[in-house]
Amino acid sequence: MESAKPPRRRLEQACVLLQDAVEELEGVLDALPSPHAHGADEVHEAIGTIMETLRLLNTAYSSLETRDTLRIVRGVE
């Protein structure tokens, strides 16, 4: 069951999927006849949006990691 996985693990998996999506979109850009082909701007925007999402997920991951570290230090499990 997907919800049984710890939040950090789920964030890691989400990041992997988003990185794969970026690679796919970069492949789409490479396949376009020119850098200014119809739709290229939208693909660039999609890549930028995914990269911003990855930054936000990284922040969330760091917060979870900090929280977990504090629990260990305090002896709370």
Residue pairs with C-beta under 8 A, 6 or more apart in sequence:
2 10
5 13
7 64
8 61
8 64
8 65
8 68
11 57
11 60
11 61
11 64
12 61
14 57
15 54
15 57
15 58
15 61
18 50
18 53
18 54
18 57
19 54
21 50
22 47
22 50
22 51
25 43
25 46
25 47
25 50
26 47
28 43
29 35
29 40
29 43
29 44
29 47
32 39
32 40
32 43
34 40
71 77
